[in-house]
Amino acid sequence: MTITTYNVKLLFQGKYSSVTIKKEIMVEKIKVVVNGLPGKMAWAVAEAVCQADDMELLPFGLTGPEMPHRHFKIKCKYVEMFNLERRDLLCKHAKADIMVDFTLPDAIDQNVDFYLANKVPFVLGTTGGDIKSITKRIRESEINALIAPNMAKEIVAFQLAMDYMAKNCPDLFSGYTLDITESHQMTKADTSGTAKAMVSIFNQLGITYDVSQINKKRTESDYQAIGVPREHWSGHGYHTYSLVKPDGSVALSFTHNVNGRQAYVDGTLDAIRYLHKRRSQVSGAIFNMIDVLNSN
């Protein structure tokens, strides 16, 4: 419920007096389940959902099979986590509008099975899993999903600009050498999904490069060398794409650095809102953060 305040002036016996009127307006909140606690990204999103006026954090969530049955205090409430053996109990308690997945890569396929079986739309921010299979199953289902390896809208806008270049200037950098370096917190096990997506774009621009060549930085000495502030060693995303012409006459570098998780959290909340608005418009649709950007 939200309360709207109006200040009005009333005329009484020839005199005006100010009166404050408060009107209560019922707002249907988006019921959200955040999966992946106590992971830091899941935790940050859960806190943000708690504080959002248009959302309600449901007190349940999915966690990994190795996690014991636990409760976590997330700002506004305690959240009970269900592991693999107990997840069927979750939907008996939680009537979610949207589920948000920030679990681990090896849990994605099983989690998607769960979302589809229970017909719950979901936002997938975890990278990994069999994306071709996941895409096929969603398209054949009754629900929608939003899948994005990077929830930060600023970075997605950069990818969109590079994609535009690739489509309109194919083979522009033919023959160039490419180095991609990405740095994230030590707890991020997989190679950045954003860096992987950029490989495809650079391939269209004429550069021969494979995702296996991406330089992944995950140590404190790496962070010191590339200038990540110490307070952000536990949460950051630093990417540099360096290109050099064969004769050395031209060198280009594209860099995007993110400290902390707030940019990803903000994008995730916008993704939740976008997906919820489209719940009755289509089914079996897969959206991404470019769709969110284009909706603004």
C-alpha positions as a printed Julia matrix, in Angstrom:
296×3 Matrix{Float64}:
   0.0     0.0     0.0
   1.24    3.52   -0.81
  -0.01    6.78    0.69
  -0.33    9.86   -1.51
  -0.43   13.25    0.2
  -2.32   16.26   -1.18
  -2.08   19.82    0.12
  -5.24   21.81   -0.62
  -6.69   25.17    0.42
 -10.27   25.42    1.64
 -12.35   28.57    1.82
 -14.3    28.82    5.08
 -16.07   31.96    6.27
 -14.06   34.12    3.9
 -10.69   32.72    4.96
  -8.41   30.19    3.26
  -6.79   27.48    5.31
  -4.39   24.72    4.23
  -5.45   21.15    4.74
  -3.4    18.0     4.18
  -5.29   15.04    2.78
  -3.78   11.57    2.76
  -5.16    9.0     0.37
  -4.28    5.34    0.58
  -3.83    3.62   -2.78
  -3.63   -0.14   -3.03
  -0.72   -1.17   -5.26
  -0.29   -4.78   -6.32
   3.28   -5.68   -5.49
   5.36   -8.1    -7.54
   5.95  -11.19   -5.41
   9.61  -12.14   -5.86
  11.64  -15.18   -4.81
  15.42  -14.71   -4.92
  17.42  -17.92   -5.34
  21.09  -18.28   -4.49
  21.44  -17.08   -0.9
  23.81  -16.6     0.79
  25.62  -15.63   -2.43
  26.53  -11.94   -2.47
  24.66  -11.05   -5.65
  21.53  -12.86   -4.49
  21.85  -11.13   -1.11
  22.17   -7.67   -2.66
  19.15   -8.26   -4.91
  17.07   -9.62   -2.02
  17.83   -6.5     0.04
  16.89   -4.26   -2.87
  13.6    -6.11   -3.41
  12.85   -5.59    0.3
  13.28   -1.85   -0.13
  11.41   -1.5    -3.45
   7.93    0.02   -3.12
   6.51   -2.13   -5.92
   7.93   -5.5    -4.82
   7.53   -8.02   -2.03
  10.29  -10.45   -1.12
   8.77  -13.82   -0.35
  10.4   -15.54    2.65
  11.59  -18.58    0.69
  14.25  -19.45   -1.86
  16.34  -22.16   -3.53
  19.94  -22.9    -2.62
  22.56  -25.42   -3.65
  22.42  -29.15   -2.81
  25.42  -28.84   -0.52
  23.74  -26.18    1.63
  21.98  -27.24    4.84
  18.45  -26.12    5.63
  18.9   -22.52    6.83
  17.19  -19.2     7.45
  18.73  -15.82    6.6
  17.72  -12.39    7.88
  17.34  -10.06    4.89
  16.48   -6.57    6.12
  12.7    -6.92    6.16
  12.25  -10.63    6.97
  13.7   -14.07    7.49
  14.13  -16.14    4.33
  13.98  -19.93    4.46
  16.2   -21.7     1.93
  15.25  -25.01    0.29
  17.95  -27.25   -1.15
  17.58  -29.76   -3.98
  15.99  -32.46   -1.83
  13.33  -30.12   -0.42
  12.59  -27.79   -3.33
   9.21  -29.32   -4.13
   8.0   -27.93   -0.81
   8.83  -24.4    -1.96
   5.86  -23.92   -4.28
   3.49  -25.15   -1.58
   4.51  -22.08    0.42
   5.53  -19.49   -2.16
   3.13  -18.17   -4.8
   5.74  -16.19   -6.68
   5.18  -13.89   -9.65
   8.89  -13.96  -10.56
  11.86  -16.03   -9.46
  15.36  -14.59   -9.74
  18.31  -16.96  -10.18
  21.77  -16.07   -8.91
  22.83  -19.59   -8.01
  25.86  -21.49   -9.36
  26.45  -22.56  -12.99
  26.05  -26.27  -12.24
  22.61  -25.67  -10.7
  21.04  -23.81  -13.61
  19.67  -26.71  -15.64
  17.91  -28.25  -12.63
  16.58  -24.86  -11.54
  15.15  -24.17  -14.99
  13.41  -27.57  -14.86
  11.85  -26.44  -11.57
  10.7   -23.06  -12.93
   9.14  -24.64  -16.0
   7.45  -27.45  -14.07
   5.88  -24.92  -11.7
   5.12  -22.37  -14.44
   6.97  -19.51  -12.73
   8.55  -16.8   -14.96
  12.18  -16.23  -14.07
  15.1   -13.84  -14.43
  18.34  -15.76  -14.97
  21.46  -13.83  -14.04
  23.71  -16.83  -13.51
  25.97  -17.7   -16.44
  26.41  -21.3   -17.51
  24.1   -24.21  -18.21
  23.03  -25.64  -21.55
  21.65  -22.42  -23.05
  20.48  -24.05  -26.29
  18.45  -26.6   -24.36
  17.15  -23.98  -21.92
  16.07  -21.75  -24.81
  14.24  -24.58  -26.55
  12.39  -25.61  -23.39
  11.28  -22.06  -22.59
   9.98  -21.5   -26.12
   7.88  -24.64  -25.79
   6.54  -23.64  -22.38
   3.75  -21.42  -21.06
   6.04  -18.98  -19.26
   8.47  -16.21  -20.16
  12.03  -15.69  -19.0
  14.65  -12.97  -19.09
  18.2   -14.25  -19.51
  21.2   -11.94  -19.25
  24.86  -12.63  -18.47
  25.18   -8.99  -17.39
  22.44   -7.04  -15.63
  24.26   -3.68  -15.63
  22.39   -1.53  -18.15
  25.43    0.66  -18.84
  27.48   -2.35  -19.92
  24.62   -3.74  -21.97
  24.42   -0.37  -23.78
  28.13   -0.72  -24.62
  27.49   -4.21  -26.01
  24.6    -2.85  -28.06
  26.87   -0.18  -29.56
  29.52   -2.78  -30.43
  26.88   -5.06  -31.91
  25.69   -2.17  -34.1
  29.28   -1.71  -35.31
  29.6    -5.41  -36.1
  26.38   -5.5   -38.09
  27.15   -2.34  -40.06
  30.93   -2.69  -40.43
  31.59   -6.44  -40.72
  35.26   -7.46  -40.9
  36.31   -3.92  -39.92
  39.15   -5.34  -37.78
  40.07   -8.25  -40.06
  43.61   -9.42  -39.27
  43.82   -7.53  -35.97
  45.04   -9.31  -32.85
  42.75   -9.22  -29.82
  43.35   -9.56  -26.1
  40.41   -9.8   -23.69
  41.08   -9.53  -19.98
  38.29   -9.8   -17.41
  38.6    -9.54  -13.63
  35.97  -10.5   -11.08
  35.83  -11.52   -7.42
  37.42  -14.83   -6.47
  34.03  -16.43   -5.82
  33.02  -16.09   -9.5
  33.96  -19.53  -10.78
  33.02  -19.17  -14.43
  34.42  -16.94  -17.18
  32.44  -13.74  -17.59
  29.36  -14.16  -19.76
  29.81  -10.59  -20.99
  33.34  -11.35  -22.19
  32.08  -14.48  -23.95
  29.36  -12.46  -25.69
  31.93   -9.89  -26.81
  34.0   -12.64  -28.46
  31.1   -13.3   -30.82
  30.9    -9.6   -31.69
  34.63   -9.35  -32.4
  34.4   -12.48  -34.56
  31.82  -10.64  -36.69
  34.27   -7.75  -36.92
  36.76  -10.07  -38.57
  38.94  -11.16  -35.65
  39.79  -14.81  -35.08
  39.48  -15.37  -31.34
  38.04  -18.08  -29.09
  36.48  -17.82  -25.63
  39.21  -20.16  -24.33
  41.71  -17.33  -24.92
  40.02  -14.93  -22.48
  42.4   -13.92  -19.69
  40.54  -14.49  -16.41
  41.84  -12.65  -13.31
  40.86  -13.95   -9.87
  43.76  -13.3    -7.47
  44.68  -10.43   -5.18
  47.9    -9.84   -7.08
  45.82   -9.55  -10.27
  43.58   -6.94   -8.64
  46.57   -4.9    -7.49
  48.13   -5.04  -10.96
  45.04   -3.72  -12.76
  44.09   -1.18  -10.09
  40.94   -2.61   -8.5
  40.36   -0.74   -5.19
  40.91   -3.09   -2.26
  37.4    -2.48   -0.92
  36.0    -3.87   -4.17
  38.1    -7.02   -4.46
  35.05   -8.98   -3.25
  32.74   -7.45   -5.86
  33.78   -5.91   -9.19
  33.83   -6.41  -12.94
  36.8    -5.02  -14.91
  36.98   -5.74  -18.65
  39.48   -4.58  -21.27
  39.38   -5.41  -24.99
  42.64   -4.49  -26.74
  43.06   -4.6   -30.55
  46.24   -4.09  -32.61
  46.57   -3.87  -36.39
  49.05   -6.36  -37.91
  51.6    -3.67  -38.82
  51.26   -2.03  -35.41
  50.07    1.26  -36.87
  46.69    1.2   -35.11
  45.8     0.16  -31.56
  42.4     0.43  -29.91
  41.24   -0.37  -26.39
  37.73   -0.61  -24.96
  37.4    -0.72  -21.18
  34.46   -0.92  -18.78
  35.05   -1.14  -15.05
  32.37   -1.63  -12.41
  33.06   -1.42   -8.68
  30.56   -3.06   -6.36
  27.25   -4.69   -7.32
  24.78   -1.8    -7.34
  24.71   -1.41  -11.14
  23.82   -5.11  -11.48
  21.21   -4.87   -8.72
  19.49   -1.87  -10.33
  19.36   -3.68  -13.65
  17.95   -6.82  -12.05
  15.06   -4.9   -10.49
  14.28   -3.32  -13.87
  14.41   -6.81  -15.41
  11.88   -8.06  -12.85
   9.52   -5.18  -13.65
   9.88   -5.69  -17.4
   9.2    -9.42  -17.22
   6.2    -8.94  -14.92
   4.6    -6.43  -17.31
   4.75   -8.99  -20.1
   3.27  -11.87  -18.14
  -0.08  -11.76  -19.94
   1.1   -10.48  -23.34
   3.04  -13.49  -24.6
   4.17  -16.95  -23.51
   7.28  -18.93  -24.29
   9.22  -15.69  -24.88
  12.84  -15.06  -23.95
  13.9   -11.51  -23.23
  17.25   -9.89  -22.44
  18.56   -6.62  -21.03
  18.48   -4.97  -24.46
  14.71   -5.44  -24.37
  14.71   -3.71  -20.98
  16.78   -0.83  -22.34
  14.52   -0.41  -25.35
  11.44   -0.26  -23.13
  12.64    2.88  -21.31
